[in-house]
Amino acid sequence: MMRTKCIFFLIVIGEVLTGIGNNVIAATSDIEGLHFEMLLTHMDAFEGRIQEQIEMINEQIKTIATEIGFSKKEIKAELNEVRKMQAGMVNKIENIEGALKQITDEQMAAKSALQNIRNECTKKEAFLDMMKEQTSRLRGIEHDTVVSGMQQIIVDEKKFTVYVDSSNVHGLGGGWIIFQRRLDGTVSFNRTWTDYRDGFGYFKEEHWLGLERLYHMLKSERHELLFVLEDTDGVIAYERYDNFVLANEEQASLTVYMVKKVHMVIMD
């Protein structure tokens, strides 16, 4: 009897343990399922939060991109404005440089003109001094303070030799410049225009002073003209004009003003 009980007890215990094991396995499965569901729930929540952050980041990126776009436009506009300002400054600088060059050129031209004026003034001063000296010499000739003979005169900045007659044999004063002298025909007066322009002959004998010299003499100041004619019988005639002028070579004319005419005939 005792052996039978033991077997039965073991059998019962085995069944009990088997049931408990099944329950434990079932409980374990339930726990694992619950844990997995909780894990999925957490994962869903985490994914939601991640998605929210991603969306937030995307919005921030869009905002930043928009701001960058505006900044690019502003920077581009400012860059264009800076370029315009630079172009304007370059243009102004070029204009200033051009104006400075023009001023420099004008200053150089003014300096050159001033130097030319100074040179001209120096020449004029020298010419005035020369004219004063010449006037003094001519006055001396006019007042018969020099003897008859060849004299050096400077007229219109030109220096040349003339023969001065101060004998006053005709009673009309001394200091007459002999422009033409004809005595015995030793010098031919059948000459070219060039000879009459430049002069020919010998001062103490027969000669023609030259139209070029006469032109400059008459141009410098007023002169009188005296003709003295003497024939082979000793008859002398005089003709005097108080003013006359001679045109230049292109005009080739002679004008005589007969304001005061003196005519005398002297018989030897």
Secondary structure, 3 states (H helix, E strand, C coil): CHHHHHHHHHHHHHHHHHHHHHHHHHHHHHHHHHHHHHHHHHHHHHHHHHHHHHHHHHHHHHHHHHHHHHHHHHHHHHHHHHHHHHHHHHHHHHHHHHHHHHHHHHHHHHHHHHHHHHHHHHHHHHHHHHHHHHHHHHHHHHCCCCCCEEEEEEECCEEEEEEEECCCCCCCCCCEEECEECCCCCCCCCCCHHHHHHCEECCCCCEECCHHHHHHHHHHCCCCEEEEEECCCCCEEEEEEEEEEECCCCCCCEEEEEEEEEEEEECC
